[in-house]
Amino acid sequence: MSERAEWIDLFEDLSTTSSVEFRRCVKPLDAKPGILPSLIMFSDASEKALGAVAYVRYEQWDGQFSSQIVASKSRVAPIEIISVVRLELSAAVMSKRLAQYIINETRIKFDQVFYIVDSEIVRAMVQKQSYGFKTFAATRIGEIQQDTEPQDWWWCRGEVNIADAITRGMNPSQIGPNSEWQRGPEFLRQPVENWPIEQSCNIKTLPERVKIVMAVNIEEEDSLADRIIRRQSKYQKLLRVTARVLKVYEKRRLKSILEEIEVKDTKGAEHFWIKESNKIMINLLSKDKTKFDKTYARLGPKIREDGVIVVGERISRNVHFSYNKQEVPLLPYNNAFTKLYAKEIHSKGHLGVQSTVAKIRSKYWIIDVQRMVKSIKYHCVTCRRFEKNTAAQKMGPLPITRLKPSPPWMYIGVDLFGPFTTRGEVNKRARGKAYGVVFDCFVTRAVYIDIATDYSTDAFLQVFRKFVSLRGYPKEIYSDAGTQLSAAAKQLRSFGVNHGTTWKFSTPDAPWQNGVIESLIRGIKKALSHAIGGQVLAFSELQTVMFEVANLTNERPIGKHPTDPQDGSYLSPNDLLLGRSTGKVPDEPWSDNVSIKDRLKFIQCLVNGFWKSGRGIIFLH
């Protein structure tokens, strides 16, 4: 047939569509009352089209059945060539969606819904779980199983599937009121047990299946201890849970799990996990002493009286001379407890690799800890979000105030940052603004952080007066030429003169002259964003957070980082402010028979060590 003849036939068929009629009411006049109708869905697909058609079936007074078309839907097959199985599965999804639309949008209540397909593969797919298939099939099978049951789906032969008319097409003259298309297949007017449909399938292998391969490395199988540790997300949580379990085990009473956790309990739990981690190295020692010596000999390991392997035997005589005990437990690299502790230290401030390593080595000596911390920092989402690549810059010479020895808080830098939104103490809906004020000691690199109620000079002076009440008046103060500071320069200078303080301003638009403060503010802002996030705090709450961030900042390592057990612990600003690197309760380094002379000597060693070993590096942090 020529193209001209085909176009003529098309227009003739279109002209006859006006004579095609459909019944408005699908319910027959002699429908038997009290019996709900059934909804029958057919679907089919070919390489050209796919679609679904719905029929409603009523029982009549004389025991016969009548069926009438309700709706149909069709689509042209995609241009991209896909398998017929995928097209049939897509047609089944279309059938399910059309049925849900009819059920939700009409007032007809159905007793049962039949989904009929002529593909045994699709019928078998609906019976299976969706996780065993590829993504295309799995998503569609999952949608089908979400609103239908597998027993609602049936299979029939292709010659009795009325939806086949959608894929091959029909003329308008073939879809009149008495046609099979409008009334449905003949078997719909028979009892259900006589329908040519079934649910049994003979399909043994289905397409679109994925092969699930499980690889088990027997040599590196996790131990029971590692599996227990990996269930805990935080180091302190692991210790608390372990402490409760050990209480029940020791007291042989289940009620012990409800008792309050004390410090000695968490210390015992920590000691338990250290000994569990040491078993790896003890096993290595029992199997191959040569390999053990080759790996750990330079660290000077020894087994302590309590069964813990520690390093630093060569300096054991001087351990009592340090408040941070030099004799630290030795932990292996490939261990869940070790990694959990390293993650805990990294999460407190998200510092750099060297600073985190120094903090870890103040308590544990972990084999190849630097590689471990690099991996933790690389996979840390928070670090990736907040850290950006910066251009390398040539650093200028350090000012003399940062190099010469002096008491803490003698030479300081000051800057403001913010603003921070605060809520009212009484009226929770009230909103205000507050600004952070940071004071940095140029010598010890310690910080003091507080909050100003606004950006005015008076508010800043209130914060400054609180600072000097705690730390004393500094000799020199350096700050940038901020708006409120520049406008009140005379007032600030006169305020300083009265108390022996010289106030110096950096050149306008030259923030690098006050770079030591700017770098601290960046770290402080990062710590605050971790602690606060999007919360709106009251002024007193925000001030508490500022003090805690200041203490966390003062725990950061400065100076030389320890790379050997003989190097001792790292140096931090808190060492010079509190006499210890952290604000936590220190271990008792002094026994009753230690003389005052030894204590004074210990303090002098700290001061000398600060100026001698850390002087060349400390000022760069």
Secondary structure, 3 states (H helix, E strand, C coil): CCHHHHHHHHHHHHHCHHHCCCCCCCCCCCECCCCCCEEEEEEEECCCEEEEEEEEEEEECCCCEEEEEEEEEEEECCCCCCCHHHHHHHHHHHHHHHHHHHHHHCCCCCCEEEEEECCHHHHHHHHCCHHHECHHHHHHHHHHHHHCCHHHEEEECHHHCCCHHHHHCCCHHHCCCCCHHHHCCHHHHCCHHHCCEECCCCCCCCCCECCCCCCCCCCCCCCHHHHHHHCCCCHHHHHHHHHHHHHHHHHCCHHHHHCCCCHHHHHHHHHHHHHHHHHHHHHHHHHCHHHHHHHHHHHCCEECCCCCEEECHHHHHHHHHCCCCCCEEEECCCCHHHHHHHHHHHHCCCCCHHHHHHHHHCCCEECCHHHHHHHHHHCCHHHHHHCCCCCCCCCCCCCHHHCCCCCCCCEEEEEEEEEEEEECCCCCCCEEEEEEEEEEECCCCCEEEEEECCCCHHHHHHHHHHHHHHHCCCCEEEECCCHHHHHCHHHHHHHHHCCCCEEEECCCCCHHHHHHHHHHHHHHHHHHHHHCCCCCEEHHHHHHHHHHHHHHHHCCCECCCCCCHHHCCCECHHHHHCCCCCCCCCCCCCCCCCCHHHHHHHHHHHHHHHHHHCHHHHCCC
